[in-house]
Amino acid sequence: MDVRTTVENAFLKWKGSAPEMITRLPQSGSDRVYFRLIYPEGQVIGAYNPSREENDAFVGFSNHFRSKQLPVPEIYVYYPDEKVYFLEDLGDINLFTWLARRSDEERFNEETETLFLTIAADLVRIQTEGIVGLDLSLCYPHRSFDRQSIVWDMNYYKYMFLKLIAAPFNETRLERDFDSLTRFLLDAGQDYFLYRDFQTANIMLKDGKPWYIDYQGGRLGAPHYDIASLVYDAKAYIPEGIRQKTLDRHLNLFASATGKSRESLQQYSGAFTLIRLMQALGAFGFRGLHENKPTFTESIVPAVELMNELLSGSALQIDLPALKKASEAVPLQRKYRILSHYQDLMRINLESFSYVRGKTINYDSGSGFVFDCRGLRNPATVTELSDLTGLDSEVIEFYGNDDEAVAFVGDCTNIIRNSLPMMRRKAILEISVAFGCVGGRHRSVWCAVRVASMLQSMPGVIVTVTHTALER
């Protein structure tokens, strides 16, 4: 039985009838699969995860956090044997995509700063109130951020990043630094809820309010790791001003909530930022350098820059000479220098066109794609949609509930995204992408806009959209 059928059958078991519509949502790096299900009374998210332990943790943590009035999704029903649960639909906008869609002037303005300060306050509540009465037997795979967890992250960095990027290091001296850093981190204690993956992609925004997801890896730990995960998110490019204000807000509120002095907390902030960056670089190396996934290689250069800035400063409160030397050697490596070229700004010009009116292909940039959208369902054949365009909400909803259309634009996005590293290596910094349908008003317009929204979340790109048939 496929995953979609499993989720549909679970919904039928819950509601007694099949959903009116079910749409598979884009999958991230995990094995979890999400669907949006629409039925007469509303809509929900259906989740399938083959890991029973992760499901138990997420559902259990969610129910506990809801009892504390913390802003997490409500779990409506959980079927452990089917490995399916249904939860509150928080929409499609997370903090990462929200930032990516804003203009340069708006991205980190006063509204953004206020949002980050709100998130810092919420995190303090999750860490201090969320841990009270929490069933720690649900924690998977570790009950706490213990020595084994820390060593695993360090080795992830060493083998999946330093080795793959071919940076030289002295194994014995590096292990000595790893041991010193481990002991220092453990001195901070493990008394609060550690979210473990508190990044911009896991903070949903609904009606201007932040909501929190993907905490199934949570465990006992220190408070510094999560706030570092947020403000040192290499993909989000948080500016120093907002970063520092957010860190200060979290530190002050946490000290107030726990009675601990700000100074006793602050001494560990740099070290936890470091271990978080090491874990992230291990993931970027594995997914990017080993599995050749561009969305991860794009994050390597900014993450290395953040780590070297941290190692050269005074925030660490601990001397790690071998680690510092190894990290400083990374930018000198050939693989890194190639990646650094990926930071050059790439312009992607998207346009929709009509095959009836014709299309002139522009080869000036030396690269590009033309996608034929005529295989998709045509809203022009639907009376109430025929006079609309792909920019209208009714047509957007029409295609948003069409699995084939969603899969098509996802494939187009991946083709474009995966070509960018090759283009950059050839010094091509501008490409043209065209989407065509018969009239150039429905299918091609929707595809161009949908692909643009996904590409705009990438760092180092400028995306423009033109609808040639609508402008005539």
Backbone torsions as a table, in degrees:
resi	resn	phi	psi	omega
1	MET	NA	130.0	-179.7
2	ASP	-77.0	167.9	-174.2
3	VAL	-63.1	-42.9	-179.1
4	ARG	-58.1	-46.3	179.4
5	THR	-64.0	-38.6	178.4
6	THR	-59.8	-44.3	-179.8
7	VAL	-68.9	-42.0	178.7
8	GLU	-61.5	-42.1	179.6
9	ASN	-66.1	-37.1	177.9
10	ALA	-66.1	-39.0	177.5
11	PHE	-63.9	-43.0	178.2
12	LEU	-60.7	-39.5	177.8
13	LYS	-64.1	-36.6	-178.1
14	TRP	-76.8	-49.8	-171.8
15	LYS	-98.1	-16.9	-178.9
16	GLY	83.9	0.4	177.4
17	SER	-151.6	158.9	-178.2
18	ALA	-76.7	154.5	176.9
19	PRO	-70.2	155.0	176.4
20	GLU	-71.2	-37.6	178.5
21	MET	-143.7	147.3	174.2
22	ILE	-140.1	125.9	-177.0
23	THR	-125.7	127.2	177.0
24	ARG	-75.4	133.5	-179.1
25	LEU	-92.2	155.8	179.4
26	PRO	-56.3	138.0	-177.5
27	GLN	-91.6	143.2	177.7
28	SER	-93.3	-152.3	-176.7
29	GLY	-80.6	-6.8	-176.8
30	SER	-93.0	178.1	177.8
31	ASP	-85.5	-3.9	-179.5
32	ARG	-70.5	141.5	179.0
33	VAL	-123.0	130.7	-177.0
34	TYR	-117.0	144.8	175.2
35	PHE	-130.6	146.7	169.9
36	ARG	-101.3	123.2	-178.5
37	LEU	-113.5	128.4	-179.7
38	ILE	-111.2	133.0	179.8
39	TYR	-142.5	169.5	-171.7
40	PRO	-53.1	-34.8	-175.8
41	GLU	-86.4	-7.5	-178.3
42	GLY	154.7	-148.5	178.7
43	GLN	-147.9	152.1	-179.2
44	VAL	-140.2	168.1	171.8
45	ILE	-102.4	128.8	174.0
46	GLY	-103.2	128.6	-177.1
47	ALA	-118.4	135.7	172.8
48	TYR	-120.9	129.7	178.5
49	ASN	-140.1	120.6	-178.0
50	PRO	-65.1	-14.6	-179.8
51	SER	-89.6	106.5	179.1
52	ARG	-62.0	-37.5	-178.2
53	GLU	-64.5	-42.1	178.3
54	GLU	-65.4	-39.8	178.4
55	ASN	-61.8	-46.1	179.5
56	ASP	-59.4	-41.6	-179.2
57	ALA	-66.1	-48.4	-177.1
58	PHE	-64.2	-45.5	-179.2
59	VAL	-65.6	-45.2	-179.8
60	GLY	-63.6	-45.6	178.1
61	PHE	-63.0	-41.7	-178.5
62	SER	-61.5	-46.8	179.8
63	ASN	-62.0	-39.6	179.1
64	HIS	-66.6	-46.5	-179.0
65	PHE	-63.8	-38.2	177.3
66	ARG	-61.3	-36.4	178.9
67	SER	-65.9	-19.5	177.8
68	LYS	-97.0	8.7	-176.8
69	GLN	58.4	34.3	175.3
70	LEU	-87.4	146.3	-173.5
71	PRO	-77.5	78.8	176.0
72	VAL	-128.0	159.7	-177.2
73	PRO	-67.6	146.7	175.9
74	GLU	-77.9	136.8	174.1
75	ILE	-93.7	119.3	-176.8
76	TYR	-83.8	-43.5	-179.8
77	VAL	-159.0	146.9	-177.9
78	TYR	-132.3	127.6	176.2
79	TYR	-114.2	92.4	-174.3
80	PRO	-57.5	-43.1	-176.4
81	ASP	-65.9	-36.5	178.0
82	GLU	-81.4	-10.9	-178.9
83	LYS	61.2	38.2	-178.0
84	VAL	-129.1	140.0	170.9
85	TYR	-141.3	154.8	179.7
86	PHE	-116.0	132.6	-174.5
87	LEU	-136.7	167.7	-178.7
88	GLU	-59.0	136.6	178.5
89	ASP	-85.4	113.9	-179.0
90	LEU	-98.7	9.0	178.4
91	GLY	91.0	-165.7	-173.3
92	ASP	-114.0	-2.5	-174.1
93	ILE	-100.7	117.6	171.5
94	ASN	-107.1	175.8	-175.2
95	LEU	-61.8	-36.4	-179.2
96	PHE	-64.1	-49.1	-179.3
97	THR	-70.0	-32.4	177.6
98	TRP	-62.3	-43.1	177.7
99	LEU	-66.9	-41.6	-176.0
100	ALA	-65.3	-30.2	-176.4
101	ARG	-84.3	-8.6	-179.1
102	ARG	-86.9	153.2	178.9
103	SER	-69.3	166.4	179.9
104	ASP	-58.1	-35.4	-178.1
105	GLU	-72.8	-31.4	-174.8
106	GLU	-92.2	-21.9	-166.9
107	ARG	-55.0	-44.2	-177.4
108	PHE	-126.5	50.2	179.0
109	ASN	-88.7	-166.1	-176.8
110	GLU	-63.4	-36.2	177.7
111	GLU	-62.0	-42.5	179.6
112	THR	-65.5	-42.3	179.1
113	GLU	-60.8	-43.8	178.2
114	THR	-61.2	-40.1	178.8
115	LEU	-63.1	-44.6	179.5
116	PHE	-63.7	-38.2	178.3
117	LEU	-66.7	-36.2	175.7
118	THR	-64.2	-42.6	179.8
119	ILE	-63.5	-39.7	178.3
120	ALA	-61.8	-40.0	178.7
121	ALA	-67.3	-40.8	177.4
122	ASP	-61.8	-40.3	-178.8
123	LEU	-61.6	-40.6	177.7
124	VAL	-58.8	-42.4	178.8
125	ARG	-64.5	-43.3	179.2
126	ILE	-61.1	-42.8	-176.8
127	GLN	-71.0	-40.2	-173.5
128	THR	-94.9	-42.9	179.3
129	GLU	-83.9	-35.6	-177.4
130	GLY	-65.1	-27.2	-177.5
131	ILE	-78.6	-21.7	-176.3
132	VAL	-69.8	117.0	178.7
133	GLY	79.8	5.1	-178.9
134	LEU	-70.1	137.0	177.7
135	ASP	-77.6	99.4	-174.7
136	LEU	-72.1	-12.0	177.2
137	SER	-69.0	-15.4	178.3
138	LEU	-77.6	-19.3	-175.3
139	CYS	-59.7	129.5	-177.4
140	TYR	-145.5	133.1	5.8
141	PRO	-89.9	-4.9	-179.3
142	HIS	-128.7	146.5	179.7
143	ARG	-74.8	-26.4	-178.9
144	SER	-149.0	166.2	175.8
145	PHE	-82.0	74.9	-171.5
146	ASP	-90.9	-172.8	-178.4
147	ARG	-57.2	-43.0	-178.8
148	GLN	-62.0	-41.6	179.2
149	SER	-62.8	-43.9	-178.5
150	ILE	-65.2	-45.9	-179.9
151	VAL	-62.8	-37.9	179.2
152	TRP	-61.8	-43.1	178.9
153	ASP	-63.8	-40.0	179.7
154	MET	-65.4	-43.2	179.0
155	ASN	-68.6	-32.9	175.0
156	TYR	-58.9	-45.3	178.0
157	TYR	-64.0	-44.0	-176.4
158	LYS	-66.7	-49.9	-173.2
159	TYR	-85.9	-33.6	-176.8
160	MET	-94.9	-10.5	176.4
161	PHE	-121.7	-63.4	-177.1
162	LEU	-57.7	-44.8	-179.4
163	LYS	-65.8	-44.0	-176.0
164	LEU	-72.0	-30.8	178.3
165	ILE	-83.5	-8.3	177.4
166	ALA	69.3	35.3	177.3
167	ALA	-83.2	133.2	-180.0
168	PRO	-74.9	145.9	174.0
169	PHE	-159.7	156.2	176.3
170	ASN	-89.2	112.8	-173.1
171	GLU	-58.1	-45.9	-177.0
172	THR	-64.8	-46.5	-178.7
173	ARG	-69.0	-35.9	177.8
174	LEU	-65.5	-41.8	177.9
175	GLU	-63.5	-33.0	177.6
176	ARG	-65.6	-42.1	176.5
177	ASP	-65.7	-39.3	178.1
178	PHE	-59.8	-41.8	-179.7
179	ASP	-66.3	-41.0	178.6
180	SER	-63.6	-43.8	-179.6
181	LEU	-66.2	-39.0	178.9
182	THR	-60.6	-48.3	-179.3
183	ARG	-62.7	-38.5	179.4
184	PHE	-65.3	-45.0	179.7
185	LEU	-63.2	-40.0	-179.4
186	LEU	-68.0	-24.6	178.0
187	ASP	-65.3	-20.7	-178.2
188	ALA	-72.4	-16.5	-179.9
189	GLY	90.1	167.4	-178.0
190	GLN	-140.3	72.2	-171.1
191	ASP	-116.6	-1.1	-172.6
192	TYR	-129.2	171.1	179.9
193	PHE	-77.2	123.8	176.5
194	LEU	-102.9	113.0	-175.5
195	TYR	-65.2	-36.2	174.6
196	ARG	83.0	-32.6	-178.9
197	ASP	-136.9	53.3	-175.7
198	PHE	-84.1	73.1	-177.4
199	GLN	-116.0	170.8	-173.4
200	THR	-61.2	-31.1	-179.4
201	ALA	-72.1	-15.9	-178.2
202	ASN	-104.1	14.5	175.7
203	ILE	-117.5	108.3	-179.3
204	MET	-85.7	149.7	177.6
205	LEU	-119.1	120.6	179.5
206	LYS	-134.0	121.3	-177.4
207	ASP	54.6	37.3	177.5
208	GLY	79.1	1.8	-176.9
209	LYS	-110.7	138.0	178.5
210	PRO	-79.3	139.2	174.1
211	TRP	-128.4	156.3	-168.8
212	TYR	-123.3	136.9	-177.5
213	ILE	-135.6	175.0	172.2
214	ASP	59.1	49.9	176.8
215	TYR	-108.5	21.1	-177.1
216	GLN	-67.3	-15.5	175.6
217	GLY	-91.7	11.4	-176.8
218	GLY	-65.4	157.3	-177.2
219	ARG	-166.9	178.3	173.1
220	LEU	-68.0	142.7	178.3
221	GLY	-176.3	-170.5	178.3
222	ALA	-92.7	159.6	-173.6
223	PRO	-77.3	-14.3	-169.1
224	HIS	-76.8	-29.2	-172.5
225	TYR	-63.4	-45.3	-174.2
226	ASP	-68.0	-42.5	-178.7
227	ILE	-67.8	-32.6	175.0
228	ALA	-66.3	-37.6	178.3
229	SER	-59.3	-35.6	-179.2
230	LEU	-74.4	-57.0	-169.6
231	VAL	-82.6	-15.4	174.7
232	TYR	-108.1	29.0	175.1
233	ASP	-69.2	109.3	-172.9
234	ALA	-63.5	-24.2	-178.2
235	LYS	-79.0	-20.1	-170.8
236	ALA	-98.6	-14.9	176.8
237	TYR	54.5	52.8	179.5
238	ILE	-68.9	124.8	-179.6
239	PRO	-69.5	156.8	-174.4
240	GLU	-58.8	-37.8	-178.1
241	GLY	-61.2	-51.5	179.5
242	ILE	-68.4	-36.6	178.9
243	ARG	-58.8	-48.5	-176.3
244	GLN	-68.2	-39.5	178.7
245	LYS	-65.3	-37.1	178.8
246	THR	-68.4	-42.9	177.3
247	LEU	-61.4	-44.1	179.7
248	ASP	-63.9	-41.9	179.1
249	ARG	-60.5	-46.8	180.0
250	HIS	-63.2	-44.5	-177.5
251	LEU	-63.2	-45.1	-178.9
252	ASN	-65.6	-45.3	-178.7
253	LEU	-68.4	-36.9	179.1
254	PHE	-67.6	-41.6	177.4
255	ALA	-61.6	-41.4	179.4
256	SER	-66.0	-39.5	-177.0
257	ALA	-72.6	-28.2	-174.0
258	THR	-109.0	-14.4	-176.7
259	GLY	80.9	3.9	177.9
260	LYS	-81.3	151.1	179.5
261	SER	-75.6	148.2	178.8
262	ARG	-60.0	-38.4	-177.2
263	GLU	-65.8	-41.6	-178.8
264	SER	-66.6	-29.0	177.8
265	LEU	-79.8	-41.8	-171.6
266	GLN	-66.2	-26.1	-175.7
267	GLN	-64.3	-19.5	-178.7
268	TYR	-101.1	-5.1	-174.1
269	SER	-59.5	-46.8	-178.2
270	GLY	-62.5	-40.7	-178.1
271	ALA	-66.7	-38.7	178.4
272	PHE	-72.5	-32.3	173.1
273	THR	-61.7	-41.2	-179.9
274	LEU	-62.9	-48.2	-177.7
275	ILE	-67.0	-32.0	176.2
276	ARG	-66.4	-42.7	178.3
277	LEU	-66.0	-36.4	177.0
278	MET	-63.7	-43.2	179.0
279	GLN	-63.5	-43.0	-179.1
280	ALA	-63.7	-42.6	179.5
281	LEU	-66.5	-33.0	174.1
282	GLY	-61.6	-43.1	178.4
283	ALA	-67.0	-42.1	179.5
284	PHE	-64.0	-38.1	178.5
285	GLY	-66.4	-45.9	-178.5
286	PHE	-65.3	-51.5	-177.2
287	ARG	-73.8	-35.0	-175.8
288	GLY	-90.4	-57.3	-176.3
289	LEU	-75.1	-34.6	-178.4
290	HIS	-88.5	-48.2	-177.0
291	GLU	-93.8	-3.0	175.6
292	ASN	59.0	43.1	177.3
293	LYS	-98.9	113.4	-173.5
294	PRO	-57.4	-34.7	-177.1
295	THR	-62.7	-20.9	178.3
296	PHE	-93.4	-38.2	178.4
297	THR	-64.4	-30.0	179.9
298	GLU	-62.6	-23.4	-175.7
299	SER	-92.1	-7.7	-174.4
300	ILE	-66.1	-49.3	-176.0
301	VAL	-61.0	-51.2	178.6
302	PRO	-62.0	-33.0	179.2
303	ALA	-69.0	-40.7	177.4
304	VAL	-64.4	-41.3	178.5
305	GLU	-61.7	-41.9	177.9
306	LEU	-63.8	-42.3	-177.6
307	MET	-67.6	-41.8	179.7
308	ASN	-68.9	-34.2	175.4
309	GLU	-63.3	-41.4	179.0
310	LEU	-66.2	-44.7	-177.7
311	LEU	-67.5	-25.3	-179.6
312	SER	-89.9	-8.1	-179.0
313	GLY	-94.3	-164.9	-175.8
314	SER	-110.6	5.1	-173.5
315	ALA	-76.0	-17.8	-172.7
316	LEU	-69.4	-36.1	-177.8
317	GLN	65.5	17.8	179.7
318	ILE	-154.8	141.4	-177.4
319	ASP	-91.1	123.7	-178.6
320	LEU	-133.3	71.4	-171.7
321	PRO	-64.5	-39.5	-177.5
322	ALA	-70.4	-39.6	178.1
323	LEU	-66.5	-40.7	178.6
324	LYS	-62.5	-43.3	-179.9
325	LYS	-64.6	-42.0	-179.9
326	ALA	-65.3	-43.0	-178.8
327	SER	-67.4	-38.1	179.6
328	GLU	-69.1	-21.7	178.5
329	ALA	-79.3	-17.6	-176.0
330	VAL	-58.7	-48.8	-177.7
331	PRO	-63.8	-12.9	-179.8
332	LEU	-85.7	-9.3	-175.4
333	GLN	-83.1	148.3	-175.9
334	ARG	-59.5	-44.3	-179.3
335	LYS	-60.2	-37.3	179.6
336	TYR	-69.9	-41.3	-178.8
337	ARG	-61.6	-36.2	176.2
338	ILE	-64.4	-44.1	179.8
339	LEU	-63.5	-34.4	-177.8
340	SER	-63.6	-26.8	176.6
341	HIS	-69.0	-22.0	179.3
342	TYR	-67.7	-14.3	-179.2
343	GLN	-80.4	-12.2	176.1
344	ASP	-61.3	138.8	-175.9
345	LEU	-66.1	126.7	179.4
346	MET	-108.4	130.3	177.6
347	ARG	-100.1	126.2	178.4
348	ILE	-116.0	112.5	-178.7
349	ASN	-98.4	109.3	179.2
350	LEU	-99.9	144.1	174.6
351	GLU	-149.9	152.2	173.3
352	SER	-106.5	149.8	-178.9
353	PHE	-149.5	168.5	179.5
354	SER	-106.6	126.5	176.6
355	TYR	-66.4	-29.9	179.3
356	VAL	-64.9	-42.2	-178.4
357	ARG	-82.3	-17.4	177.9
358	GLY	94.5	160.9	-177.2
359	LYS	-142.0	129.0	173.6
360	THR	-98.0	121.7	-177.9
361	ILE	-85.0	132.2	179.7
362	ASN	-98.6	117.6	-179.4
363	TYR	-102.7	10.7	-173.4
364	ASP	-58.2	-39.6	-175.7
365	SER	-78.7	-18.3	-180.0
366	GLY	88.1	3.8	-179.4
367	SER	-158.7	151.4	176.6
368	GLY	162.5	-178.0	-176.3
369	PHE	-143.6	152.5	169.5
370	VAL	-126.7	121.5	-179.6
371	PHE	-109.0	129.6	179.8
372	ASP	-92.1	114.8	-175.3
373	CYS	-96.8	5.6	-173.3
374	ARG	-68.4	-14.0	177.3
375	GLY	-76.6	-14.6	-179.9
376	LEU	-77.2	159.5	176.0
377	ARG	-58.5	142.9	-174.3
378	ASN	-105.5	112.9	178.3
379	PRO	-63.3	-18.4	-179.8
380	ALA	-62.7	-20.8	178.8
381	THR	-86.1	-4.5	178.8
382	VAL	-101.6	119.1	-171.2
383	THR	-50.9	-48.8	-174.8
384	GLU	-75.2	-7.4	-178.9
385	LEU	-111.7	-13.8	-170.1
386	SER	-60.8	-34.8	-178.3
387	ASP	-87.8	-1.0	-179.9
388	LEU	-92.4	-176.2	176.2
389	THR	-131.8	174.8	178.8
390	GLY	-66.6	-3.1	177.1
391	LEU	-91.6	-13.9	-176.4
392	ASP	-82.5	145.8	-174.1
393	SER	-61.0	-33.9	-179.2
394	GLU	-65.2	-39.3	178.4
395	VAL	-72.7	-37.9	177.0
396	ILE	-60.3	-42.8	177.8
397	GLU	-67.0	-39.1	179.1
398	PHE	-55.5	-47.5	-179.2
399	TYR	-81.3	-28.9	179.0
400	GLY	-64.0	-22.8	178.4
401	ASN	-99.6	12.3	-180.0
402	ASP	-109.2	106.0	-176.5
403	ASP	-57.7	-38.7	-178.7
404	GLU	-65.0	-42.3	-179.9
405	ALA	-66.5	-43.2	179.3
406	VAL	-62.5	-42.1	179.2
407	ALA	-66.1	-37.9	-179.4
408	PHE	-61.8	-49.9	-178.7
409	VAL	-68.8	-29.5	175.1
410	GLY	-64.5	-41.6	178.2
411	ASP	-66.3	-42.0	177.7
412	CYS	-60.2	-43.9	179.5
413	THR	-60.5	-43.8	-179.6
414	ASN	-65.1	-39.0	177.7
415	ILE	-61.1	-45.8	179.9
416	ILE	-64.8	-49.6	-177.4
417	ARG	-59.8	-43.7	-177.2
418	ASN	-70.7	-18.9	178.9
419	SER	-82.1	-19.4	-172.8
420	LEU	-61.4	-44.3	177.5
421	PRO	-58.9	-39.6	178.8
422	MET	-64.5	-41.0	-179.9
423	MET	-64.9	-42.2	-178.8
424	ARG	-63.9	-37.2	178.6
425	ARG	-63.9	-25.6	178.5
426	LYS	-95.6	11.5	178.8
427	ALA	64.7	24.6	174.6
428	ILE	-93.3	117.2	-175.2
429	LEU	-117.3	14.5	176.2
430	GLU	-149.4	128.5	177.4
431	ILE	-131.6	155.4	179.1
432	SER	-115.5	135.4	-178.9
433	VAL	-130.9	126.3	-177.4
434	ALA	-120.7	141.7	176.8
435	PHE	-119.8	124.3	-176.3
436	GLY	-120.0	144.3	170.6
437	CYS	-141.1	-178.0	-173.2
438	VAL	-60.2	-57.2	-177.0
439	GLY	-95.6	-13.9	179.6
440	GLY	72.3	22.4	-175.8
441	ARG	-116.5	-28.8	-173.6
442	HIS	-112.7	-77.1	-172.6
443	ARG	-61.3	-49.7	-177.0
444	SER	-66.7	-37.2	179.7
445	VAL	-65.8	-47.5	-179.8
446	TRP	-61.9	-43.1	-179.5
447	CYS	-61.4	-45.4	-178.8
448	ALA	-61.3	-43.3	-179.0
449	VAL	-68.0	-43.2	-178.2
450	ARG	-65.2	-43.7	178.1
451	VAL	-64.9	-40.3	178.6
452	ALA	-59.5	-41.1	-178.1
453	SER	-63.7	-32.1	179.7
454	MET	-80.8	-36.9	179.1
455	LEU	-70.9	-30.0	-177.8
456	GLN	-65.2	-17.8	179.3
457	SER	-78.8	-8.5	-179.7
458	MET	-80.4	144.1	174.3
459	PRO	-75.1	150.5	172.6
460	GLY	77.0	19.1	178.0
461	VAL	-129.7	148.6	169.6
462	ILE	-117.5	126.8	-176.6
463	VAL	-115.4	128.4	173.9
464	THR	-117.9	151.2	-179.8
465	VAL	-132.2	130.5	177.5
466	THR	-129.6	136.8	178.6
467	HIS	-113.9	96.0	-170.3
468	THR	-66.0	-37.4	-178.1
469	ALA	-74.3	-22.5	179.4
470	LEU	-84.6	-16.6	-175.8
471	GLU	-90.1	-9.0	-178.0
472	ARG	-87.5	NA	NA
